[in-house]
């Protein structure tokens, strides 16, 4: 039996779930605004999805992998950011699958993700 869903505060701070600044519900620390983790199909996401967080983690992975090609030991951190982007993108199955594919291919063979494709999908989800 599944447990009832409870509101879960989102760790990133202001994002697309925050009411506009001129509404009385907005609180600078988001104490009054908590998204729910909603079950989708046969699974429950581990946390609420946030498209701004996906963009942040993909950007960090991009920077780290660029520097890793120049000899810096950032591979593990980059894999972690790709995983975080994957985890944050569960609300958008197409984006989620693309990020997961990019991460697993990089881990298995060292193939650098196709950033322009991920960026195009990210823009599509933001609209």
VEXKOLLUM-421007 format. One record per residue: x, y, z of N, C-alpha, C in turn; chain; residue in three letters. Coordinates in pm, 1 decimal. Example, Ala and Ser with C-alpha at 12.3 -4.5 7.8 and 13.67 -1.06 7.14 Angstrom:
BEGIN
> 1319.0 | -569.0 | 780.0 | 1230.0 | -450.0 | 780.0 | 1320.0 | -330.0 | 780.0 | A | ALA
> 1285.0 | -225.0 | 708.0 | 1367.0 | -106.0 | 714.0 | 1290.0 | 3.0 | 787.0 | A | SER
***
This chain:
BEGIN
> 84.8 | -118.9 | 0.0 | 0.0 | 0.0 | 0.0 | 88.9 | 124.6 | 0.0 | A | UNK
> 56.5 | 218.7 | -82.7 | 136.3 | 340.8 | -88.0 | 92.0 | 436.7 | 20.7 | A | UNK
> 186.7 | 513.8 | 69.0 | 157.1 | 613.0 | 172.2 | 99.7 | 738.0 | 105.8 | A | UNK
> 16.6 | 813.4 | 178.5 | -35.9 | 937.0 | 119.5 | 77.1 | 1036.5 | 95.9 | A | UNK
> 61.8 | 1116.4 | -8.2 | 164.2 | 1215.4 | -40.5 | 157.2 | 1332.3 | 56.5 | A | UNK
> 274.3 | 1380.9 | 92.2 | 285.9 | 1496.5 | 179.6 | 361.9 | 1605.4 | 104.4 | A | UNK
> 329.2 | 1732.6 | 127.9 | 406.6 | 1839.0 | 63.2 | 553.4 | 1828.0 | 100.8 | A | UNK
> 640.7 | 1848.8 | 2.9 | 784.0 | 1841.8 | 25.2 | 844.4 | 1974.1 | -17.3 | A | UNK
> 918.4 | 2042.5 | 70.6 | 979.8 | 2168.5 | 28.8 | 1084.1 | 2142.5 | -79.1 | A | UNK
> 1092.5 | 2233.5 | -173.7 | 1188.0 | 2219.4 | -282.9 | 1318.5 | 2285.6 | -241.6 | A | UNK
> 1434.1 | 2218.9 | -261.6 | 1559.9 | 2269.2 | -211.7 | 1621.3 | 2385.3 | -288.4 | A | UNK
> 1574.1 | 2415.4 | -408.2 | 1646.7 | 2510.6 | -492.7 | 1614.2 | 2656.5 | -464.1 | A | UNK
> 1514.9 | 2684.1 | -385.5 | 1474.9 | 2822.7 | -368.1 | 1376.5 | 2862.0 | -476.1 | A | UNK
> 1373.2 | 2990.3 | -514.9 | 1274.5 | 3034.9 | -612.2 | 1287.2 | 2961.5 | -745.5 | A | UNK
> 1177.6 | 2915.7 | -795.2 | 1173.7 | 2852.8 | -927.5 | 1034.7 | 2874.1 | -986.0 | A | UNK
> 999.4 | 2801.0 | -1088.1 | 873.2 | 2824.9 | -1157.8 | 750.4 | 2795.8 | -1073.2 | A | UNK
> 765.0 | 2734.4 | -958.5 | 650.9 | 2706.0 | -872.4 | 624.6 | 2818.9 | -772.4 | A | UNK
> 712.4 | 2917.2 | -768.0 | 697.4 | 3027.6 | -675.3 | 599.6 | 3129.5 | -732.5 | A | UNK
> 499.9 | 3172.5 | -653.5 | 407.3 | 3274.5 | -703.6 | 481.9 | 3403.0 | -739.4 | A | UNK
> 426.9 | 3485.4 | -827.5 | 490.9 | 3612.4 | -862.4 | 516.4 | 3697.2 | -738.6 | A | UNK
> 617.1 | 3783.8 | -747.1 | 660.1 | 3863.7 | -632.4 | 549.8 | 3951.4 | -575.1 | A | UNK
> 454.2 | 3992.7 | -657.4 | 351.0 | 4084.2 | -609.1 | 233.0 | 4012.8 | -542.6 | A | UNK
> 238.2 | 3880.9 | -529.0 | 128.9 | 3809.3 | -462.7 | 159.8 | 3792.2 | -314.8 | A | UNK
> 58.6 | 3798.6 | -229.5 | 83.2 | 3788.8 | -85.3 | 132.6 | 3650.9 | -42.7 | A | UNK
> 111.2 | 3545.8 | -125.2 | 151.7 | 3411.6 | -86.5 | 303.5 | 3392.5 | -92.9 | A | UNK
> 372.1 | 3478.9 | -165.8 | 516.3 | 3459.8 | -183.9 | 590.7 | 3494.7 | -55.9 | A | UNK
> 680.7 | 3408.1 | -20.0 | 766.9 | 3429.8 | 95.1 | 909.6 | 3413.6 | 46.2 | A | UNK
> 1002.3 | 3502.1 | 85.5 | 1137.9 | 3495.3 | 32.2 | 1206.6 | 3360.8 | 55.4 | A | UNK
> 1170.7 | 3291.0 | 159.2 | 1233.4 | 3161.6 | 187.0 | 1145.5 | 3044.5 | 145.2 | A | UNK
> 1038.2 | 3070.8 | 73.8 | 947.4 | 2969.8 | 20.6 | 881.7 | 2884.8 | 128.5 | A | UNK
> 868.3 | 2935.1 | 249.2 | 808.9 | 2856.0 | 355.5 | 661.1 | 2828.7 | 330.9 | A | UNK
> 595.4 | 2914.1 | 257.1 | 451.9 | 2897.1 | 234.7 | 419.1 | 2828.1 | 102.8 | A | UNK
> 519.0 | 2795.0 | 22.9 | 494.7 | 2736.6 | -108.4 | 573.0 | 2606.8 | -119.3 | A | UNK
> 503.5 | 2494.3 | -121.2 | 569.2 | 2364.8 | -135.0 | 498.6 | 2281.9 | -240.6 | A | UNK
> 571.5 | 2241.0 | -343.6 | 510.2 | 2154.5 | -444.4 | 493.6 | 2013.5 | -390.2 | A | UNK
> 403.3 | 1938.7 | -448.2 | 385.8 | 1798.6 | -411.5 | 461.1 | 1709.2 | -507.9 | A | UNK
> 509.5 | 1599.5 | -456.5 | 564.1 | 1495.6 | -543.5 | 444.2 | 1412.1 | -584.5 | A | UNK
> 412.5 | 1410.6 | -713.9 | 292.8 | 1343.2 | -762.5 | 331.9 | 1214.3 | -834.3 | A | UNK
> 268.3 | 1100.2 | -798.7 | 301.8 | 975.8 | -868.0 | 263.8 | 981.9 | -1015.5 | A | UNK
> 350.1 | 931.2 | -1101.3 | 324.2 | 927.5 | -1244.4 | 342.5 | 784.7 | -1292.6 | A | UNK
> 243.0 | 734.3 | -1360.1 | 243.1 | 598.2 | -1412.6 | 273.9 | 499.9 | -1300.3 | A | UNK
> 378.1 | 419.1 | -1314.7 | 404.2 | 312.1 | -1217.6 | 509.7 | 349.7 | -1114.3 | A | UNK
> 549.2 | 473.9 | -1106.5 | 652.4 | 511.5 | -1009.9 | 620.9 | 646.8 | -948.6 | A | UNK
> 682.6 | 672.4 | -836.0 | 672.5 | 802.5 | -772.4 | 809.1 | 867.5 | -781.2 | A | UNK
> 818.9 | 986.4 | -840.9 | 948.7 | 1054.2 | -848.5 | 1007.9 | 1073.5 | -709.4 | A | UNK
> 1138.6 | 1078.4 | -703.6 | 1204.0 | 1091.3 | -574.3 | 1191.1 | 1231.1 | -516.2 | A | UNK
> 1161.6 | 1329.9 | -599.8 | 1142.4 | 1467.4 | -553.3 | 1071.5 | 1547.3 | -661.1 | A | UNK
> 1023.4 | 1666.0 | -627.7 | 957.4 | 1747.8 | -729.0 | 1055.9 | 1786.7 | -839.3 | A | UNK
> 1010.1 | 1790.8 | -961.4 | 1095.4 | 1830.8 | -1072.7 | 1104.1 | 1982.6 | -1080.4 | A | UNK
> 1217.4 | 2031.3 | -1126.4 | 1239.2 | 2175.3 | -1136.9 | 1323.6 | 2199.7 | -1262.0 | A | UNK
> 1266.4 | 2263.5 | -1362.4 | 1336.5 | 2282.6 | -1489.0 | 1457.3 | 2374.6 | -1473.8 | A | UNK
> 1449.9 | 2471.3 | -1383.1 | 1564.4 | 2558.8 | -1359.2 | 1679.9 | 2481.1 | -1296.1 | A | UNK
> 1647.6 | 2385.6 | -1210.5 | 1751.6 | 2302.0 | -1148.7 | 1814.7 | 2209.4 | -1252.6 | A | UNK
> 1733.3 | 2159.1 | -1345.3 | 1786.6 | 2075.8 | -1454.0 | 1889.4 | 2156.9 | -1531.9 | A | UNK
> 1852.4 | 2279.4 | -1567.0 | 1943.2 | 2366.3 | -1642.6 | 2071.6 | 2393.1 | -1564.0 | A | UNK
> 2058.6 | 2418.1 | -1435.3 | 2174.9 | 2445.2 | -1350.0 | 2270.0 | 2325.9 | -1349.1 | A | UNK
> 2216.3 | 2205.2 | -1330.8 | 2301.9 | 2085.9 | -1323.7 | 2362.8 | 2050.1 | -1459.2 | A | UNK
> 2287.5 | 2068.2 | -1567.6 | 2345.4 | 2044.2 | -1699.4 | 2457.8 | 2143.7 | -1728.1 | A | UNK
> 2436.9 | 2267.9 | -1689.3 | 2541.4 | 2369.1 | -1707.4 | 2667.2 | 2336.5 | -1629.3 | A | UNK
> 2650.2 | 2291.9 | -1505.5 | 2765.9 | 2255.0 | -1423.6 | 2839.1 | 2135.4 | -1483.7 | A | UNK
> 2764.5 | 2035.8 | -1530.8 | 2826.6 | 1918.5 | -1594.2 | 2902.8 | 1958.9 | -1719.4 | A | UNK
> 2844.6 | 2050.0 | -1796.6 | 2910.0 | 2097.6 | -1918.4 | 3045.6 | 2160.4 | -1885.8 | A | UNK
> 3048.0 | 2248.5 | -1788.8 | 3172.5 | 2315.1 | -1749.5 | 3274.1 | 2212.3 | -1699.9 | A | UNK
> 3230.8 | 2121.6 | -1615.1 | 3323.0 | 2022.9 | -1558.9 | 3378.3 | 1928.0 | -1664.6 | A | UNK
> 3294.7 | 1885.6 | -1758.5 | 3343.1 | 1795.1 | -1862.8 | 3436.3 | 1866.8 | -1959.9 | A | UNK
> 3411.5 | 1994.5 | -1982.7 | 3502.6 | 2073.7 | -2065.7 | 3638.7 | 2081.9 | -1998.3 | A | UNK
> 3639.9 | 2105.8 | -1869.0 | 3765.6 | 2113.7 | -1795.6 | 3830.0 | 1976.4 | -1779.0 | A | UNK
> 3750.4 | 1871.3 | -1770.1 | 3805.0 | 1735.9 | -1757.9 | 3882.7 | 1697.5 | -1883.5 | A | UNK
> 3836.5 | 1744.9 | -2000.3 | 3909.4 | 1716.3 | -2124.9 | 4047.3 | 1780.6 | -2124.3 | A | UNK
> 4064.8 | 1884.7 | -2042.6 | 4193.6 | 1953.0 | -2033.5 | 4279.9 | 1897.6 | -1921.2 | A | UNK
> 4236.9 | 1787.1 | -1861.4 | 4320.4 | 1720.0 | -1762.9 | 4278.5 | 1734.6 | -1617.4 | A | UNK
> 4179.3 | 1816.4 | -1589.8 | 4134.0 | 1831.5 | -1451.9 | 4051.4 | 1709.1 | -1411.1 | A | UNK
> 4060.9 | 1669.8 | -1286.0 | 3994.5 | 1548.2 | -1237.4 | 3851.9 | 1579.8 | -1191.5 | A | UNK
> 3763.7 | 1609.8 | -1286.4 | 3627.0 | 1647.0 | -1253.6 | 3524.3 | 1546.0 | -1302.5 | A | UNK
> 3568.4 | 1430.9 | -1350.6 | 3475.9 | 1333.4 | -1408.3 | 3365.8 | 1294.3 | -1310.0 | A | UNK
> 3403.8 | 1260.4 | -1188.9 | 3306.0 | 1215.7 | -1089.4 | 3204.4 | 1325.0 | -1057.0 | A | UNK
> 3250.6 | 1447.3 | -1043.2 | 3158.5 | 1559.0 | -1017.0 | 3062.4 | 1578.9 | -1134.2 | A | UNK
> 3114.5 | 1568.3 | -1255.7 | 3030.0 | 1585.4 | -1374.1 | 2923.0 | 1477.0 | -1379.7 | A | UNK
> 2960.4 | 1353.5 | -1350.7 | 2862.7 | 1244.1 | -1348.1 | 2756.2 | 1273.9 | -1242.7 | A | UNK
> 2797.7 | 1325.1 | -1128.0 | 2702.5 | 1361.6 | -1022.7 | 2604.3 | 1468.2 | -1068.1 | A | UNK
> 2652.4 | 1569.3 | -1139.3 | 2562.5 | 1674.4 | -1189.3 | 2468.0 | 1620.1 | -1296.5 | A | UNK
> 2517.7 | 1530.9 | -1382.0 | 2428.8 | 1469.7 | -1481.0 | 2319.7 | 1388.5 | -1411.1 | A | UNK
> 2358.4 | 1317.7 | -1304.7 | 2258.3 | 1241.3 | -1230.5 | 2156.2 | 1333.8 | -1165.1 | A | UNK
> 2201.5 | 1442.8 | -1106.2 | 2109.5 | 1538.3 | -1043.8 | 2014.7 | 1597.9 | -1147.9 | A | UNK
> 2065.7 | 1630.3 | -1266.7 | 1979.6 | 1681.8 | -1373.8 | 1877.2 | 1575.5 | -1413.3 | A | UNK
> 1921.9 | 1451.2 | -1420.4 | 1831.5 | 1339.9 | -1452.9 | 1722.3 | 1327.5 | -1346.9 | A | UNK
> 1761.4 | 1333.8 | -1221.6 | 1666.4 | 1319.6 | -1111.5 | 1566.3 | 1434.2 | -1108.3 | A | UNK
> 1612.9 | 1555.3 | -1136.2 | 1525.2 | 1673.0 | -1135.4 | 1428.3 | 1676.1 | -1253.6 | A | UNK
> 1455.8 | 1598.7 | -1358.6 | 1377.1 | 1607.8 | -1481.7 | 1268.6 | 1501.3 | -1494.2 | A | UNK
> 1233.9 | 1434.7 | -1386.5 | 1138.6 | 1323.2 | -1393.6 | 1000.7 | 1362.8 | -1444.2 | A | UNK
> 965.9 | 1488.0 | -1432.5 | 834.4 | 1535.3 | -1477.9 | 823.9 | 1539.7 | -1631.3 | A | UNK
> 938.3 | 1543.2 | -1699.2 | 943.6 | 1553.4 | -1844.3 | 1013.2 | 1428.8 | -1899.9 | A | UNK
> 936.3 | 1323.0 | -1930.9 | 994.0 | 1193.1 | -1969.0 | 1094.6 | 1198.2 | -2084.4 | A | UNK
> 1069.0 | 1280.3 | -2185.4 | 1160.8 | 1287.2 | -2299.8 | 1295.9 | 1345.7 | -2257.8 | A | UNK
> 1291.9 | 1453.2 | -2181.8 | 1414.7 | 1514.9 | -2131.7 | 1485.7 | 1421.4 | -2034.6 | A | UNK
> 1409.3 | 1360.0 | -1946.7 | 1464.6 | 1266.6 | -1847.7 | 1539.8 | 1152.4 | -1917.2 | A | UNK
> 1478.3 | 1093.5 | -2018.5 | 1541.1 | 982.1 | -2090.6 | 1667.5 | 1027.9 | -2163.6 | A | UNK
> 1665.0 | 1146.0 | -2221.9 | 1782.1 | 1197.0 | -2294.0 | 1898.9 | 1221.5 | -2199.2 | A | UNK
> 1870.8 | 1277.5 | -2081.6 | 1977.3 | 1303.5 | -1984.4 | 2031.4 | 1171.3 | -1930.8 | A | UNK
> 1942.6 | 1078.5 | -1901.7 | 1986.9 | 947.4 | -1853.3 | 2074.4 | 878.2 | -1958.2 | A | UNK
> 2033.3 | 883.9 | -2083.3 | 2111.2 | 824.4 | -2190.5 | 2249.3 | 890.0 | -2200.0 | A | UNK
> 2253.1 | 1021.8 | -2191.9 | 2380.9 | 1094.0 | -2197.7 | 2471.0 | 1053.8 | -2081.8 | A | UNK
> 2414.5 | 1044.4 | -1961.9 | 2494.3 | 1008.3 | -1843.8 | 2547.8 | 866.4 | -1855.2 | A | UNK
> 2461.9 | 771.9 | -1888.4 | 2506.6 | 632.0 | -1892.5 | 2607.7 | 610.0 | -2004.9 | A | UNK
> 2590.2 | 676.9 | -2117.7 | 2688.2 | 663.5 | -2226.7 | 2822.4 | 723.4 | -2186.3 | A | UNK
> 2818.5 | 836.2 | -2116.2 | 2943.3 | 896.2 | -2070.6 | 3012.3 | 804.2 | -1969.4 | A | UNK
> 2936.3 | 749.2 | -1876.8 | 2995.3 | 661.0 | -1776.5 | 3052.3 | 534.3 | -1839.5 | A | UNK
> 2983.2 | 479.2 | -1937.4 | 3025.5 | 352.3 | -1997.0 | 3140.2 | 368.7 | -2096.6 | A | UNK
> 3136.8 | 475.8 | -2175.5 | 3235.1 | 484.9 | -2283.9 | 3313.2 | 615.9 | -2288.0 | A | UNK
> 3278.0 | 709.8 | -2201.1 | 3345.9 | 839.1 | -2202.7 | 3294.4 | 932.4 | -2311.4 | A | UNK
> 3183.5 | 894.9 | -2377.4 | 3126.5 | 977.5 | -2483.8 | 3066.5 | 1105.4 | -2423.8 | A | UNK
> 3114.8 | 1218.7 | -2471.4 | 3066.8 | 1347.6 | -2422.4 | 2922.3 | 1367.9 | -2469.4 | A | UNK
> 2833.4 | 1412.5 | -2379.4 | 2693.4 | 1435.7 | -2418.7 | 2682.2 | 1535.4 | -2534.5 | A | UNK
> 2577.5 | 1520.2 | -2611.5 | 2548.7 | 1614.9 | -2719.2 | 2472.2 | 1731.0 | -2657.4 | A | UNK
> 2546.8 | 1830.1 | -2613.8 | 2490.2 | 1940.2 | -2535.5 | 2382.5 | 2015.2 | -2611.5 | A | UNK
> 2400.7 | 2035.8 | -2741.5 | 2301.4 | 2112.6 | -2817.5 | 2166.2 | 2040.5 | -2819.3 | A | UNK
> 2167.2 | 1907.4 | -2822.7 | 2040.3 | 1833.5 | -2819.5 | 1972.5 | 1845.9 | -2683.4 | A | UNK
> 2052.8 | 1835.5 | -2577.7 | 1996.7 | 1850.9 | -2442.8 | 1944.0 | 1992.7 | -2423.1 | A | UNK
> 2016.4 | 2091.4 | -2474.2 | 1972.7 | 2230.3 | -2462.2 | 1842.9 | 2253.4 | -2539.0 | A | UNK
> 1831.2 | 2194.8 | -2657.9 | 1707.3 | 2209.0 | -2735.7 | 1588.1 | 2148.8 | -2660.6 | A | UNK
> 1607.7 | 2029.8 | -2601.8 | 1499.8 | 1965.5 | -2524.5 | 1464.0 | 2049.3 | -2402.7 | A | UNK
> 1565.0 | 2102.0 | -2336.2 | 1541.2 | 2186.6 | -2218.5 | 1457.4 | 2308.5 | -2255.9 | A | UNK
> 1490.5 | 2376.1 | -2365.1 | 1414.2 | 2492.0 | -2410.7 | 1270.4 | 2453.0 | -2441.9 | A | UNK
> 1253.9 | 2337.2 | -2503.8 | 1119.9 | 2289.5 | -2538.4 | 1034.8 | 2268.7 | -2412.3 | A | UNK
> 1094.9 | 2215.6 | -2307.5 | 1021.5 | 2190.6 | -2181.9 | 991.9 | 2320.0 | -2107.0 | A | UNK
> 1073.7 | 2421.5 | -2127.8 | 1052.7 | 2548.3 | -2057.7 | 936.8 | 2628.7 | -2115.6 | A | UNK
> 892.4 | 2595.6 | -2234.8 | 782.4 | 2671.1 | -2298.4 | 647.7 | 2622.7 | -2252.4 | A | UNK
***
